[in-house]
Amino acid sequence: MLRLILALLLVFPSWSAAWAEQFQPEEFKVFYLNSYHHGYAWSDDIHTGIRNTFDQSKHRIEIQMEYMDTKVYHRPGVTSRLLELYREKYSGEEYDIVIVSDDDALNFILDYGQELFPDIPVVFCGINHLNPDRLDRNRVTGIVENFNVRDTLELALTLHRNKKRLVVIGDESTTGLAIKGQIREAVPYFEDRLEFEFWTRNSLSEIEEKVKRLPPNTLLYFIPYFYSIEGQVFSAGEMLDNVSAFSDLPIYSNWEFLLGHGMIGGNLISGIQHGAIAAQMALSILGGEHPADIPIIHEIVDQYMFDYLVLQKQNIRQTQLPLGSLLINEPKAFYELDKQIFWVIMFSLGFLLITLAFLLRSILHKKLVERKIRNQLAFQESLMDTIPQLVCWKDLNQRYMGANQSFTDFFGIDSPEKIIHQTDNLLMPSSEFSQWAARMDKEVVHTRKALRKLRVAVKDQNDAGAWLEINKVPLCNEKGEVVGTLSTAENITNEINLERQLLQSQKMEAIGTLAGGIAHDFNNILTTIINSTELAQSDLDTDSAGFKDLDRVLKASRRGKDLVQRILAFSRPSQEGFRPTVLPDLIRESVSLLKSSLPRNIEIRSRIKGGYDPVLMDPTQISQVVMNLCTNAFQAMHNKGVLDISLDEMELQKPPAGEPDLPPGRAFRLVISDTGPGIDPEHQDKIFDPFFTTKAQIGGTGLGLSVVMGIVKNHKGVIRVDSRPEKGTSFEILLPAISAEQPFSGEQKQKQALMTGSGKLLFVEDDADLLSTMPRTLESLGYTVYTAADARQAIELLKQGHSFDLVLTDFDMPGLNGIELSEYIKSHHQGLPVMLITGRSHALDYRQHPENIRLILAKPFNQADLSRAVARALNARE
């Protein structure tokens, strides 16, 4: 430990030195050249702004300042003498930056700066006449003294509407002439309003005489200048004091340091602000920024400022001034108190307040306690009312002691106050729920044990079915005695509905799996029937009775194929997309399916009309609409009644009222009616809402009609309902008939041409019937066919060196399936194409099949389908 302390003591000085070196402020030397003399207010303000900004920086800055005194000594030869002086004084000095104020200093540095201070950056301020062509922007930047004379004169004309003449008083110094030039630029803006006159070569006495002779319609504008006579020096402020003393004419200017010397004011610029901005530019350059990257500022923020005493003298009201104007010499709004008197009053007031607090304490304490109790009760009441669960509490006589807002809202009671001292029999006299609740409350009181998660079906205030999950616990006093029961309940209707939907989804998934397996075997059977029938037909004359009988077998097989597809569509709902469809045929097939599934005591009447031109729609979704509406009708009639289904075609001249989405033109009108008890009028506005059902007790999910609504809207159609108690219900659906080129349903009348070919084929199929019929069909098309009952036999044939042009394999086989066999062929017999044959719909969507599978052919298929598929697979190889 001692060694560690000694090591830290040795290392600490080096850390301290490094830390001090890192945070030690940098030192800079600044050469500041001022055009005028110490005591000139404008120059002194600029110096103050520079000094204050440097003092607030993190650096240590030394300023070397020189006054050129050109206000007093503006004569030839002075500049050359100053150059000799500065060359002698600063030949051995090194500076980091040069700051100049006003025009004479800038001109001097531009002429001789490289000689005195080579390549040192320069920042200027207070410049009235800037010649950009003389600036080397690689080392010079700054701020121009642009004053807003136009706004000041516009304000003066507004305040003095009878003034027509403006006299500008100044001198002929470099700055004075530059300012005079800036004023002349504003003259055109006041043409026909002001007559300008410039006085620049007058003594104080001459100015006094001339001002006294000026007419009353004259304004005076004062340029800062310096006047010296017989060794007596007059500053700009003193000159303005003298002029305002012997004249009542309004005086304006644009420089802040002249305010308070007899002028009214104006839009004033500040020397302190100019100096601060220049110093900030210098700090940026010292910090590493290049002067060329710092733009020259031509406009700065100015401020309207006025002298309150002069405003009073000129009878100018403060409301006439621009908003935000500042005033000097304004009297205090309130008198100022002596500090001693102020603190005596404050201590006395404090003592009185403390005394009053003690006097009121005893009264307030009682009120605070009462308020606290009321607040606690109010908080507890608010808390109870904000809880979504239903909460109530009863005494031993089953009378309500209280309840929250959710409880009363659910059962349609006006307020929790109206439930106090009431019983369930009085609140819900005919409710089975009230009797059940009373039994549960008695059991809790008797056993002193809580009952939790009791689920019960109830009716809410709208007589709609709902499910509650209830907890009941004994309510005890401070002695531990049971004085009643506390009940909480949660509305779990949505959860129950979701559970039922999940069960329905699981059922549908199981049905889909079962239907898929049945469809696979049925497709194999149909394929065998189709191919065997077509082989048998090839041996018969087309006009023979046997040929015609076999033709009917083919038609029945094709209908069987459509039936399998419909079973799969119902068991596995999917978006199959719109396709050309003959709607009357589709409705007839749906009605046929219904007749085979509904009880015999339900009479089904159908009137199907309409053209046989195909229209564009989704046949699966339309079938689902028919099935859902007919199923609802069957359940509403309770296994007895008449179900009427009609379809006709109509021409809409314009969209029906309230249905702008239905386009005019040809449309189908589908009406499904029943003779059931009808729909309760108060439920008719809700029947299309998702999850709304009046059949919760028998497993209704509330999705059937919402699905129907979605399908109809998806087809740009409309659905209407007409229902009256004991008069049955009728659903009317209007669907636009969008023309299509080819029908989805209906039998193909023309025969498809067979495509013959040649080549050596390997056919792999585990179904014995297909294994005997398919090779004959392929051989009749001109191919040489080898067969294998499974993938292992196919692999053996391939190993024997047979050269095949194409392998046709079933998807479902024992051992290796068709995909796995294709993977083997891809690895061991490159270039050999495969055609996959399947009776499962999901195999058609298989996205990761090997690249050598050229085609997937779905079962069942006929000779024409098979001939085209084989030809395409062989051509793809080429």
Secondary structure, DSSP 8 states (H G I E B T S, - for coil): -HHHHHHHHHHHHHHHHHHHHHHS--EEEEEEEESS-TT-HHHHHHHHHHHHHHHHSSSEEEEEEEE--TTT---TTHHHHHHHHHHHHHTT---SEEEEESHHHHHHHHHHHHHHSTT--EEEEEESS--GGG--TTTEEEEE----HHHHHHHHHHH-TT--EEEEE---SHHHHHHHHHHHHHGGGGTTT-EEEEE-S--HHHHHHHHHTS-TTEEEEE----EEETTEEE-HHHHHHHHHHT--S-EE-SBGGGTTSS--EEEEB-HHHHHHHHHHHHHHHHTT--GGGS--B-----EEEEEHHHHHHTT--GGGS-TT-EEES---SS----HHHHHHHHHHHHHHHHHHHHHHHHHHHHHHHHHHHHHHHHHHHHHHHH-SSEEEEEETTS-EEEE-HHHHHHTT-S-GGGGTT--HHHHSTT-HHHHHHHHHHHHHHHH---EEEEEEEEE-TTS-EEEEEEEEEEEE-TTS-EEEEEEEEEE-HHHHHHHHHHHHHHHHHHHHHHHHHHHHHHHHHHHHHHHHHHHHHHTS-TTSHHHHHHHHHHHHHHHHHHHHHHHHHHHS------EEE-HHHHHHHHHHHHHHHS-TTEEEEEEE----S-EEE-HHHHHHHHHHHHHHHHHHTTT-EEEEEEEEEEEESS--TT-TTS-SEEEEEEEEEE-S----GGGTTTTTSTT--S-GGGT--S-HHHHHHHHHHHTT-EEEEEEETTTEEEEEEEEE--B-SS-SSS---S---------EEEEE-S-HHHHHHHHHHHHHTT-EEEEESSHHHHHHHHHTT---SEEEEESS-SSS-HHHHHHHHHHHSTT--EEEEES-HHHHT-SS--TTEEEEEESS--HHHHHHHHHHHHHHH-
